C-alpha cells in the first residue's frame, strides 16, 4: 500500500513538473532562436553595408522564416532584393513589392513601406497612378518625408501636370537641408519653365534618354506611351499622353484616347482627364460634346476646373460675368499667374460686359506676362542659374519672380542672396 502511495506521489510530481520543464524548454529554444535571428539580422545588415546583397537577402530570408510579419525585416530584405544583381530591375521590383505590401498600414514602418512601393512603382515599374496612390498614402500615415514629397513633385512633372507640383515642391523644399535649397530652387524654376530639361535626368534613369543626348519630344512620347502600356486602365496615364499629343497638335488621336476613359468609373472626377478633354473639344469647335461632358464633371476648386469652367461659361453658355468670376478665382492659383492666355480670355469677357478700362488693363497685363515667357528672357535666367554663387544672378531670379507676382519664390531667392555676403 505504501508502495502504491509512493508511486502515486511520484506520478503526481511528474505531472506537475513536466509542464514546467516543457515550458522552460520551449522558452529556452525560443530564446535561442531569437538569438540566432538577431545575429542573422546584424549579419545581413553588415552584408548590405559591404554591398554583398545576395548574402544579405539570404540572411534576411532565413530571419523571415522565423518572423514573417516583422516589418523591419521585410524592409531590409526588400532593400537587398532591389540592390542585388541576379534579377532584372522589373523582376526585383515585383518581388520586393509583393512583400512590402504585406506590411499593414498599422505598422510603425508603414509610411516607409508605402514610400518604397511608390518609388518602385514610378522609377522601375513605370506605373505612375499606382505610385502616386502609394506616395500619398505614405504622407498620410507618417510624418512628411523629403523622399515622398520629392517623388510626388517629379511624378507630376513626368505626367505633364507641371502646374500641380507646387504643394509637393514646397514641402520638399522645407525638408531640404539649407545648403541644398538653392539647387532646389533652380530645379523648381526648370520644372516649371523648361520641363523637358527638368525631366532629362529621370528620363536617363528610366532608360528613355541616352547619356549623350538631349531630351526631345520623342523621348517624352516614349515615356508617356510606356506609362499607358503599363497601366492601360489608368486615367492619369491616358490623360498625360493625350495632353502631350495636344501640345504637338495631334488632336484627333488625343481625343480618341480620352473619350472612352472619362466614362469609366472615376473618370468624370479626374480633373486632369476632364479638363484636357473638354479644352481640346472647345478648341476644335465641338461645343455640344463639350457641354455634355462638362455637365458630368463635379464642380470643384482646382485650377483646372476653374479655368475650364470659365471657358465653358464664356464660349458655350455665353455668361461673361460668370466667366470673369471663375477666371478671377483661377488666376491666383499656380500656374494662373503665368497663364497669359487666361488673362486674354478674361479681357474678352470684360469687353463684352462693357467694362472697357478693366479689359484694357487686363490685356496689358496679359501682354506683359506673355513677353516674360519669351525665349530671350529665359535664356538670360538660365545663364544666371549656371552660377548660384554670384549675388547678382540670384537677384535676377528674385526680380523675375516678382514680375510674375510670385513673392514666395522671390523672397527665397533674396534670402539666399543675403547669405552669400
C-alpha positions in Angstrom: 0.0 0.0 0.0 2.9 2.3 0.9 4.5 1.4 -2.4 1.3 2.3 -4.3 1.0 5.6 -2.5 4.6 6.4 -3.3 4.1 5.6 -6.9 1.0 7.9 -7.0 3.0 10.7 -5.4 5.8 10.3 -8.0 3.3 10.4 -10.8 1.7 13.5 -9.4 5.0 15.2 -9.1 5.9 14.2 -12.6 2.6 15.6 -14.0 3.3 18.8 -12.1 6.9 19.2 -13.1 6.7 18.0 -16.7 4.7 21.0 -18.0 7.1 23.4 -16.2 10.1 21.6 -17.8 8.4 21.7 -21.2 7.7 25.4 -20.8 11.2 26.1 -19.8 12.5 24.1 -22.7 10.3 25.9 -25.2 11.3 29.3 -23.7 15.0 28.4 -23.9 14.5 27.2 -27.5 12.7 30.4 -28.4 15.4 32.5 -26.8 18.0 30.5 -28.7 16.1 31.0 -32.0 15.6 34.7 -31.3 19.3 35.0 -30.6 20.0 33.3 -33.9 17.6 35.6 -35.8 19.1 38.7 -34.1 22.6 37.6 -35.1 21.4 36.9 -38.7 19.8 40.3 -38.8 23.0 42.0 -37.9 24.9 39.8 -40.3 22.5 40.8 -43.0 23.0 44.5 -42.2 26.7 44.1 -42.4 26.4 42.4 -45.8 24.3 45.3 -47.0 26.9 47.8 -46.0 29.5 45.7 -47.8 27.3 45.5 -50.9 27.1 41.7 -50.7 23.5 41.9 -51.5 22.8 38.2 -52.3 24.2 37.1 -48.9 22.2 39.8 -47.2 19.0 38.7 -48.9 19.6 35.0 -47.8 20.2 36.1 -44.2 17.1 38.2 -44.1 15.1 35.4 -45.8 16.1 33.0 -43.0 15.0 35.6 -40.4 11.6 36.0 -42.1 11.0 32.3 -42.0 11.0 32.7 -38.2 9.3 36.1 -38.1 7.4 36.5 -41.4 5.5 39.6 -40.2 8.5 41.6 -39.0 8.1 44.8 -40.9 11.7 46.0 -40.4 13.0 42.6 -41.7 10.8 43.0 -44.8 12.2 46.4 -45.5 15.8 45.1 -45.1 15.0 42.1 -47.3 13.4 44.3 -50.0 16.5 46.6 -49.9 18.7 43.6 -50.5 16.5 42.3 -53.3 16.5 45.7 -55.1 20.2 46.1 -54.8 21.0 42.5 -55.9 22.4 41.7 -59.3 20.8 38.3 -60.1 17.5 39.6 -61.4 16.2 42.2 -63.9 15.1 45.5 -62.3 11.5 44.7 -63.0 11.7 41.2 -61.5 13.4 42.6 -58.4 10.8 45.3 -58.1 7.8 43.0 -58.4 9.3 40.6 -55.9 10.1 43.3 -53.4 6.7 44.9 -53.9 4.8 41.7 -53.1 6.4 41.5 -49.7 6.3 45.3 -48.9 2.5 45.2 -49.4 2.3 42.7 -46.6 3.3 45.4 -44.1 0.0 46.7 -42.8 -0.9 50.4 -42.5 -1.0 50.0 -38.7 2.7 49.2 -38.6 5.2 51.8 -37.4 7.1 51.1 -40.6 4.0 51.5 -42.9 4.9 55.1 -44.1 8.4 53.9 -45.2 6.9 50.8 -46.9 4.3 52.8 -48.8 7.0 55.3 -49.9 9.2 52.5 -51.2 6.3 51.0 -53.0 5.7 54.3 -54.7 9.3 54.7 -55.7 9.4 51.2 -57.2 6.1 51.8 -59.0 7.3 55.0 -60.6 11.0 54.5 -61.2 11.1 50.8 -62.1 7.6 49.5 -63.0 6.6 52.8 -64.7 3.1 52.8 -63.1 2.5 56.4 -62.2 -1.1 56.1 -60.9 -0.1 53.3 -58.5 3.0 55.2 -57.5 1.0 58.3 -56.7 -1.5 56.5 -54.5 1.3 54.8 -52.6 3.3 58.0 -52.1 0.2 59.9 -50.9 -0.6 57.1 -48.5 2.9 57.3 -47.1 2.4 61.0 -46.3 -1.0 60.2 -44.8 0.4 57.6 -42.5 3.6 59.2 -41.3 5.4 62.5 -40.8 6.3 64.2 -44.1 9.5 62.9 -45.7 11.7 64.5 -48.3 11.6 61.4 -50.5 7.8 61.1 -50.7 7.3 64.8 -51.4 10.1 65.0 -53.9 8.8 61.9 -55.8 5.3 63.3 -56.0 6.7 66.6 -57.4 8.7 64.6 -60.0 5.7 62.4 -60.8 3.7 65.5 -61.6 6.4 66.6 -64.0 6.7 63.2 -65.7 2.9 63.1 -66.3 2.5 66.6 -67.9 1.0 68.1 -64.7 3.6 70.7 -64.0 1.1 73.1 -62.6 0.0 70.6 -59.9 3.5 70.1 -58.5 3.7 73.2 -56.3 2.5 71.7 -53.0 5.0 68.9 -53.3 7.8 71.2 -54.2 7.3 73.5 -51.2 7.0 70.5 -48.9 10.2 69.0 -50.3 11.9 72.4 -50.2 11.1 72.8 -46.5 12.7 69.4 -45.7 15.8 70.1 -47.8 19.0 71.0 -45.9 19.7 74.7 -46.0 22.9 74.3 -48.1 21.0 72.4 -50.8 18.0 74.8 -51.1 19.5 77.0 -53.8 19.9 74.0 -56.0 16.3 73.0 -55.2 15.0 76.5 -56.2 16.9 76.2 -59.5 15.3 72.8 -60.0 11.8 74.3 -59.4 12.4 77.0 -62.0 13.4 74.4 -64.5 10.5 72.2 -63.6 8.0 74.9 -64.5 9.7 76.8 -67.3 11.8 74.1 -69.1 10.1 70.8 -68.3 11.9 68.6 -70.8 15.2 69.7 -69.4 13.9 69.1 -65.9 12.9 65.6 -66.8 16.1 64.7 -68.6 18.0 63.1 -65.8 15.0 61.0 -64.8 14.4 60.0 -68.4 18.0 58.8 -68.5 17.4 56.9 -65.3 14.3 55.3 -66.7 16.0 54.3 -69.9 14.3 56.7 -72.3 17.3 59.0 -72.9 20.8 58.0 -73.8 23.6 59.6 -71.8 25.0 61.8 -74.6 21.6 63.0 -75.9 19.4 66.0 -75.2 15.8 65.4 -74.5 13.2 66.0 -77.2 9.5 65.2 -78.0 10.2 61.6 -79.0 11.7 60.9 -75.5 8.6 62.4 -73.8 6.2 60.4 -76.0 8.1 57.2 -75.4 7.9 57.7 -71.6 4.2 58.5 -71.7 3.4 55.6 -74.0 5.2 53.3 -71.6 3.2 54.7 -68.7 0.0 53.9 -70.6 1.2 50.5 -71.6 2.0 49.5 -68.0 -1.3 51.0 -66.7 -3.7 50.6 -69.6 -6.8 51.4 -67.5 -5.2 54.5 -65.8 -7.0 57.8 -66.4 -3.8 59.5 -65.4 -1.6 57.7 -67.9 -4.1 58.3 -70.7 -4.6 62.0 -69.9 -0.8 62.5 -69.7 -0.2 61.0 -73.2 -3.2 62.9 -74.7 -2.1 66.2 -73.1 1.3 65.9 -74.8 -0.3 64.9 -78.1 -2.4 68.1 -78.0 0.8 70.1 -77.3 2.1 68.6 -80.5 -1.2 69.5 -82.3 -2.0 65.8 -82.7 -5.6 66.4 -81.5 -7.7 63.6 -83.0 -5.7 60.7 -81.5 -5.7 62.5 -78.2 -9.5 62.9 -78.3 -9.9 59.2 -79.1 -7.7 58.3 -76.1 -9.8 60.4 -73.7 -13.3 59.9 -75.0 -13.7 56.3 -73.7 -11.8 56.9 -70.4 -13.9 59.7 -69.0 -17.0 57.4 -68.8 -15.2 54.7 -66.8 -15.5 54.5 -63.0 -13.8 57.6 -61.5 -13.1 59.2 -64.9 -15.5 62.1 -64.5 -14.0 63.1 -61.2 -10.4 63.2 -62.6 -9.7 66.9 -63.1 -6.7 66.3 -65.3 -8.6 64.0 -67.7 -11.7 66.1 -67.8 -10.0 69.5 -68.4 -7.8 68.0 -71.0 -10.7 66.5 -72.9 -13.1 69.5 -72.6 -10.4 72.0 -73.5 -9.5 70.2 -76.7 -13.2 69.8 -77.6 -13.7 73.6 -77.2 -10.5 74.2 -79.2 -11.9 72.1 -82.1 -15.4 73.6 -82.0 -17.2 70.6 -80.6 -19.3 72.6 -78.2 -22.2 70.3 -77.8 -20.0 67.4 -76.9 -18.0 69.6 -74.5 -21.2 70.6 -72.8 -22.4 67.1 -72.3 -19.1 66.1 -70.7 -18.7 69.2 -68.7 -22.1 68.7 -67.1 -21.0 65.3 -65.8 -17.9 66.8 -64.2 -18.4 67.6 -60.4 -17.8 71.2 -59.6 -14.5 71.8 -57.8 -12.0 74.5 -56.8 -8.9 73.2 -58.6 -7.1 75.4 -61.1 -8.1 73.0 -63.9 -11.8 73.1 -63.0 -12.0 76.8 -62.6 -10.2 77.6 -65.8 -12.2 75.2 -67.9 -15.5 76.2 -66.3 -14.7 79.8 -67.1 -14.1 78.9 -70.7 -17.4 77.0 -70.8 -19.3 80.0 -69.4 -17.6 82.2 -71.9 -17.9 80.1 -75.1 -20.9 77.7 -74.6 -23.2 79.4 -72.1 -22.4 83.0 -73.1 -22.3 84.1 -69.5 -19.4 86.5 -69.3 -20.0 87.7 -65.8 -19.7 84.1 -64.5 -16.7 83.6 -66.7 -14.9 86.6 -65.2 -15.6 85.4 -61.7 -14.2 81.9 -62.4 -11.1 83.4 -64.1 -10.5 85.6 -61.1 -10.6 82.6 -58.8 -8.2 80.6 -61.1 -5.6 83.4 -61.7 -4.0 83.3 -58.2 -3.7 79.5 -58.2 -0.4 78.3 -59.8 0.1 78.3 -62.8 -2.5 81.0 -63.1 0.0 83.9 -62.5 1.8 83.0 -65.8 -1.3 81.9 -67.8 -1.4 84.9 -70.1 -4.0 83.2 -72.4 -6.5 83.1 -69.5 -5.9 86.9 -68.9 -6.8 87.4 -72.6 -10.0 85.3 -72.1 -10.9 87.5 -69.1 -10.2 90.7 -71.1 -12.6 89.4 -73.8 -15.4 88.8 -71.3 -14.8 92.2 -69.6 -15.1 93.9 -73.0 -18.4 92.1 -73.8 -19.7 93.3 -70.4 -18.8 96.9 -71.4 -16.0 97.2 -68.8 -13.6 98.7 -71.3 -11.0 100.2 -68.9 -10.7 96.9 -66.9 -10.5 94.9 -70.1 -7.6 97.1 -71.4 -5.7 96.8 -68.1 -6.1 93.0 -68.1 -5.0 92.9 -71.8 -1.9 94.9 -71.0 -1.0 92.5 -68.1 -1.5 89.6 -70.4 0.9 91.1 -72.9 3.4 91.8 -70.1 3.3 88.1 -68.9 3.5 86.9 -72.5 6.7 88.8 -73.0 8.1 87.4 -69.8 7.6 83.9 -71.2 9.7 84.6 -74.3 12.9 82.8 -75.0 15.4 85.7 -74.6 14.1 86.3 -71.0 14.6 82.7 -70.1 18.0 82.4 -71.8 19.3 85.1 -69.5 17.7 83.4 -66.5 19.3 80.0 -67.4 22.7 81.7 -67.7 22.2 83.2 -64.2 21.3 79.7 -62.9 24.6 78.4 -64.1 26.4 80.2 -61.2 24.5 80.4 -58.0 27.4 81.8 -56.1 27.1 85.2 -57.7 24.6 87.5 -55.8 23.7 89.3 -59.0 22.4 86.1 -60.5 20.2 85.4 -57.5 18.9 89.0 -57.7 17.9 88.4 -61.4 15.9 85.3 -60.3 14.1 87.2 -57.5 13.2 90.1 -59.9 11.8 87.7 -62.4 9.5 86.0 -59.8 8.3 89.4 -58.6 7.4 90.4 -62.1 5.2 87.4 -62.4 3.6 88.0 -59.0 5.4 85.2 -57.1 6.6 86.8 -53.9 7.3 83.5 -52.1 9.9 82.4 -54.6 11.3 85.9 -54.8 11.8 86.1 -51.1 13.6 82.8 -51.0 16.0 83.9 -53.8 16.6 87.1 -51.8 17.2 85.3 -48.6 19.8 83.1 -50.1 21.4 86.1 -51.9 21.8 87.8 -48.5 23.5 84.7 -47.1 26.3 85.0 -49.8 27.5 88.3 -48.3 
